[in-house]
Amino acid sequence: MKPCKSAAYATVAALAVTLTATSCSSDTASESSGPSASSAPSVDRPRLPSYKVATGVSIDSPTLTRAQKAGKLVVGVKNDQPYLGFQDDTGNRSGFDIEIAKMVAADLGFPARMIEFKTIDTSSREAAIAAGEVDLYVGTYTINDERKKKVGFSGPYYMAGADLLVRKDDRTIGGPYSLRGKTVCSVKGATALREIQREEYRTTTVETEKYSQCVQKLLDGEVDAVTTDDAILKGYAAQTPDRLKVVGNPFTEEPYGIGMDRGDEALRDAVNDALEEHDANGDQEKAYDATLGLSGSKYEGAPLVDRY
């Protein structure tokens, strides 16, 4: 984890938007339905791009071979992160990470209808990948050296930074050094949790399985702040703008990558190729604007892919 010296990321717009996503039965990955009917008219909203599905894909990857034989690509994701990885009451999934998964899958030869999204919580990601439970994992997954010992990574495709979500009327918390004597919630296994547990911050931490559980504790007054990547927090703040806010003082850098089997170098290279292609052709920016961008956050461009 690297300390972040940059200024705060873009402010969350005080607008709650619900997104839904649907799969397509053609050989072009779905454009998704965008905001729900309860949102402002879709004509005013950025539209999701479509992704041309590659044919005849052949690489020396045991993971891809298994997926091709099964007739589906299993992708681990989150289901409780607005604008990133979210699943609504009807089962539809939406968000920037969902779109990243779709564009990569398309380059591997899988249209949206052949993707099986599987909800995997933060603390179970490495185990799910190692067990072959998922072929890829796309869910606010920070690349770091410790995780590289267990799984392989493609990317990064997005640079986030750890920040703090607090109640809107709280004027006492302006960053990690103002947390002394306060209680902070995060999920088990999160990099932001390990950072905030450093002795210099002198805070008490509470761990949950899901970020939504932390947010509820914050709303109920059981904790003073929630910490994780600012991209995640912006989504929650936008859902409840009258009660929550993001401090806007990121204190780490969190490069998001796509997790996979550590030994599958051919797949890692192929996914890196896909990420670079969809960044170059504008798909990533369009997908961002139609998902995470609706929280008020501006697209800053994709980081350089790290081919290790």
C-alpha positions in Angstrom: 0.0 0.0 0.0 1.4 3.4 -1.0 0.7 6.7 0.8 -1.3 9.0 -1.4 -0.1 12.6 -1.8 -2.7 13.7 -4.3 -5.6 16.0 -3.6 -9.1 14.6 -2.8 -10.9 12.9 -5.6 -14.0 14.4 -7.2 -16.9 15.3 -4.9 -19.9 13.1 -4.7 -23.0 14.6 -6.3 -26.0 14.7 -4.0 -28.0 12.5 -6.2 -29.1 8.9 -5.6 -29.3 6.8 -8.7 -30.2 3.2 -9.0 -28.6 1.3 -11.9 -29.7 -2.0 -13.4 -28.0 -4.2 -15.9 -29.3 -7.0 -18.1 -27.6 -9.6 -20.2 -27.9 -9.9 -24.0 -28.6 -13.0 -26.0 -26.7 -11.9 -29.1 -23.0 -12.1 -29.8 -22.5 -8.5 -28.7 -22.2 -7.9 -25.0 -25.3 -6.1 -23.6 -25.6 -2.3 -23.5 -27.5 -2.7 -20.3 -30.6 -0.8 -19.4 -28.9 2.0 -17.5 -30.8 3.9 -14.7 -34.1 2.6 -13.4 -37.4 4.1 -14.3 -37.3 6.0 -11.0 -34.3 8.0 -12.1 -34.2 11.0 -14.4 -35.0 10.3 -18.1 -32.4 8.0 -19.7 -31.9 10.5 -22.5 -29.9 12.7 -20.1 -27.7 9.8 -19.0 -24.5 8.4 -20.5 -25.2 5.1 -22.3 -23.2 2.0 -21.7 -21.0 0.8 -24.6 -21.5 -2.6 -26.3 -18.5 -5.0 -26.7 -17.8 -7.0 -29.8 -17.3 -10.7 -28.9 -14.2 -12.3 -30.2 -14.4 -15.6 -32.1 -12.0 -18.5 -32.3 -10.1 -17.5 -29.2 -7.3 -19.9 -28.5 -4.6 -19.3 -25.8 -2.6 -21.8 -23.7 -4.7 -21.1 -20.6 -6.1 -24.0 -18.5 -8.6 -21.6 -16.9 -9.9 -20.5 -20.3 -10.0 -24.1 -21.6 -12.1 -25.1 -18.6 -14.5 -22.2 -19.2 -14.8 -22.9 -22.9 -15.7 -26.5 -22.1 -18.2 -25.4 -19.5 -19.8 -22.9 -21.9 -19.5 -20.1 -19.4 -17.1 -17.8 -17.8 -17.5 -17.6 -14.0 -16.6 -14.1 -12.6 -16.5 -13.3 -8.9 -17.9 -9.9 -8.1 -19.4 -7.8 -5.3 -23.1 -7.2 -5.0 -23.4 -4.4 -2.5 -21.3 -1.6 -4.0 -23.4 1.0 -5.8 -22.0 2.1 -9.1 -19.2 -0.5 -8.9 -20.7 -4.0 -8.3 -24.3 -4.0 -7.3 -27.2 -6.5 -7.5 -30.8 -5.2 -7.3 -33.9 -6.9 -5.9 -34.6 -8.5 -9.3 -31.1 -10.0 -9.6 -29.8 -7.6 -12.2 -26.2 -6.5 -11.8 -24.7 -3.2 -12.6 -21.6 -1.0 -12.1 -18.2 -0.2 -13.4 -16.6 -3.5 -12.3 -19.5 -5.4 -14.0 -18.8 -3.6 -17.2 -15.0 -4.3 -16.9 -15.9 -8.0 -16.6 -18.1 -7.9 -19.7 -15.6 -6.2 -21.9 -12.8 -8.6 -20.9 -15.1 -11.6 -21.3 -16.1 -10.4 -24.8 -12.4 -10.4 -25.8 -12.1 -13.9 -24.4 -15.0 -15.0 -26.6 -17.9 -14.9 -24.1 -21.0 -12.7 -24.6 -22.8 -11.3 -21.6 -25.3 -14.2 -21.6 -22.4 -16.7 -21.1 -21.0 -14.9 -18.0 -22.0 -16.4 -14.6 -21.5 -13.6 -12.0 -20.9 -15.0 -8.6 -20.9 -12.9 -5.4 -17.7 -13.4 -3.4 -17.1 -11.4 -0.3 -13.7 -9.7 0.3 -12.4 -12.2 2.8 -13.1 -15.1 0.5 -11.5 -13.9 -2.8 -8.2 -15.7 -2.7 -9.8 -19.0 -1.6 -12.4 -18.8 -4.3 -9.7 -18.2 -7.0 -7.4 -20.9 -5.6 -10.3 -23.5 -5.5 -11.3 -22.7 -9.1 -14.7 -21.5 -7.9 -14.3 -18.5 -10.2 -12.3 -18.0 -13.4 -11.8 -14.3 -12.8 -12.5 -11.9 -10.0 -13.5 -8.3 -10.7 -14.5 -6.5 -7.6 -12.5 -3.5 -6.2 -9.6 -5.9 -5.8 -6.4 -4.0 -4.9 -3.2 -5.3 -6.3 -0.4 -5.6 -3.8 2.7 -7.8 -3.3 1.2 -9.9 -0.5 -1.8 -10.9 -2.7 0.5 -11.6 -5.7 1.9 -14.5 -3.6 -1.5 -16.1 -3.8 -3.2 -15.0 -7.0 -2.3 -13.5 -10.4 -3.4 -10.0 -11.4 -4.1 -8.3 -14.6 -4.3 -4.5 -14.7 -4.6 -2.2 -12.9 -7.7 -0.7 -14.7 -8.5 1.9 -12.0 -6.7 3.8 -9.3 -8.7 4.4 -6.1 -7.6 5.7 -2.7 -8.7 4.8 0.9 -10.9 7.5 2.4 -13.5 7.9 5.2 -17.3 7.9 5.1 -18.9 9.9 8.0 -22.2 11.3 9.0 -23.0 14.5 7.2 -23.2 16.6 10.4 -19.8 15.3 11.7 -17.2 18.1 11.8 -14.6 16.3 13.9 -13.2 13.9 11.2 -11.1 15.4 8.4 -8.7 12.5 7.8 -7.1 9.4 9.4 -5.2 11.4 12.0 -8.4 12.8 13.5 -9.7 9.3 14.3 -8.0 9.0 17.7 -10.5 7.5 20.2 -13.1 6.9 17.5 -14.5 3.7 16.1 -14.0 2.8 12.4 -15.6 0.0 10.4 -14.4 -1.9 7.4 -14.6 -5.4 5.9 -12.4 -8.3 6.8 -9.4 -8.5 4.6 -9.6 -5.0 3.2 -6.4 -3.1 2.6 -7.9 0.1 4.1 -8.6 -1.8 7.3 -5.0 -2.9 7.7 -3.9 0.7 7.1 -6.2 2.3 9.6 -5.2 -0.3 12.2 -1.7 1.2 12.3 -0.8 2.4 15.8 -0.2 6.0 14.7 -4.0 6.5 14.1 -5.0 5.2 17.5 -8.5 4.2 16.5 -10.7 1.2 17.4 -11.8 -0.9 14.4 -14.9 -3.1 13.8 -14.9 -5.7 11.0 -17.9 -7.0 9.0 -18.4 -9.2 6.0 -19.9 -6.5 3.8 -19.5 -2.8 3.3 -23.3 -2.3 3.5 -23.2 -3.7 7.1 -20.6 -1.0 8.0 -22.7 1.7 6.4 -25.7 0.6 8.4 -23.6 0.7 11.6 -22.6 4.3 10.7 -26.2 5.3 10.1 -27.2 3.7 13.4 -24.5 5.6 15.3 -22.6 2.4 16.3 -19.4 3.5 14.6 -17.9 7.0 13.8 -16.7 6.3 10.3 -16.4 3.7 7.5 -13.1 3.3 5.7 -12.4 1.7 2.3 -11.7 2.9 -1.2 -13.1 6.3 -2.1 -14.8 4.8 -5.2 -16.9 2.6 -3.0 -17.7 5.3 -0.4 -18.9 7.7 -3.1 -21.5 5.3 -4.1 -22.9 5.0 -0.6 -22.8 8.7 0.0 -24.7 9.3 -3.2 -27.4 6.9 -2.0 -27.9 8.9 1.2 -26.6 12.4 0.5 -28.7 14.0 3.3 -27.1 11.7 6.0 -23.6 10.7 4.7 -20.5 12.3 3.2 -17.0 11.3 2.0 -14.3 13.2 3.9 -12.4 13.6 0.6 -8.8 13.2 1.9 -7.5 9.9 0.4 -4.6 8.5 2.3 -3.5 5.5 0.2 -3.4 4.5 -3.5 -5.4 1.4 -4.4 -4.8 0.0 -7.9 -7.7 -2.2 -8.9 -6.8 -5.4 -10.8 -8.5 -8.5 -12.1 -7.7 -11.6 -10.0 -7.1 -15.1 -11.4 -5.1 -18.3 -11.0 -1.5 -17.3 -10.1 0.1 -19.7 -12.5 -2.0 -18.9 -15.6 0.3 -16.4 -17.3 -1.4 -16.8 -20.7 -4.7 -15.7 -19.3 -3.1 -12.8 -17.4 -1.5 -11.6 -20.6 -4.8 -11.9 -22.6 -6.7 -10.0 -19.9 -4.1 -7.3 -19.9 -4.4 -7.0 -23.7 -8.2 -6.6 -23.3 -7.8 -3.9 -20.7 -5.4 -1.9 -22.9 -7.6 -2.3 -25.9 -10.8 -1.2 -24.2 -9.0 1.8 -22.6 -7.6 2.8 -26.0 -10.9 2.6 -27.8 -12.8 4.6 -25.2 -15.0 1.7 -23.8 -13.6 2.1 -20.2 -14.4 5.8 -20.1 -17.9 5.3 -21.5 -18.6 2.5 -19.0 -17.3 4.7 -16.2 -19.4 7.7 -17.1 -22.5 5.5 -17.2 -21.8 3.9 -13.9 -19.4 5.2 -11.2 -19.5 8.6 -13.0 -23.1 9.0 -11.9 -21.9 9.5 -8.3 -20.3 12.7 -9.4 -16.8 11.2 -9.8 -14.9 12.2 -13.0 -13.0 9.7 -15.1 -9.2 10.2 -14.6 -8.0 7.6 -17.1 -6.8 4.1 -16.6 -3.4 3.5 -15.0 -0.6 1.8 -17.0 -1.0 -2.0 -17.0 1.7 -3.7 -15.0 3.0 -6.7 -16.9 5.0 -8.7 -14.4 
